[in-house]
């Protein structure tokens, strides 16, 4: 039996004609309908976010020229959702593959997969060589123990007297006596940040 791949949806008529070796003929006509496939697509608010600080929003942009479709989401972390749009928070760092499958009422379907990246959040930690000193000879030295896995770490020190440094460790002298609050802000090359202060 012959086969034919129809590239476009629509209504088609097929006519089969049989001819004997004596020249006698007969024919039969059949009508069939090819339903349209949906076209799956979605957008993500931000494909690269930080662990413990992420909120991924998946907006469904799928289309179908005729009829409606249902949507099924696989969010890559064993979470599955039904619905037009989806939203998810990821607890752990890693790369996740988000899949959207759309299906029409006639069983025609399409799917698309897009990756998202959950980045490491830095761990901020430091010590001072002392907690106080006399005004004349005060010099404070830091020991920065902050770290982040697999990413580059940047630092910003706010010394409480208007002075800022953008280095890993600092030595600082205050010009006036007083109580000062030191803040260390660390952030990765992907923008993941955390703040601490003494």
C-alpha positions, 0 to 999 in steps of 0.5 A: 500500500502506498504511503504519503507524508502530508506537510500541511494540515487541512482536509484532503480527498484521496481517490483510488482507481483500479484498472483490470488488464481488460481495461475495466475500472472502478474507483473509491474516494475517501476524505480525511482531515490532518489536524494542526500541530501545536508549536511549543515555546516558552520564555524564562524571566532569568535563566541564571539565578542564585541558590537560595535566592531564585524565583524562576518564572516560565511563560508559555508562548506556545501557539496552535492555529486551530483549537486549544492545547493543554500544557505539561511542565517537567521542571527538571527537579522532579516537579511536574505541573499542569497549567499554562504557565509555571513557577519554581524555586530550586534549592540546590546549585546545578543545571536543570532542563525544563521541558514543556509539552503541549498537546491538542484535543486531537492528540497532536503534540510538540515539546521544547527543552530549555536549560536553566542555571542555579549558581552557587551562593557565596559563604561570607566569613572573616575575622579581625585581628582585634575588636578595639584599639586606642585612637593614636595607634589603631590599625585593624587587619582582616582575615577574609575566609569567604569562599564560593565553589567553582565561581570567582569571588569579589569583595567590597569592604565598608568600614563605617567611616565612609571608606570602601575597599575592593580587595580580599583583605585590608589594613585600615586605620580610623582617623577618629575615635568611635564605634564603627560597623564593618560590612563585608559584601561578597559576590560571585561573577554571576551576581550571587551575593551575601553581606555580613557585618561586625 
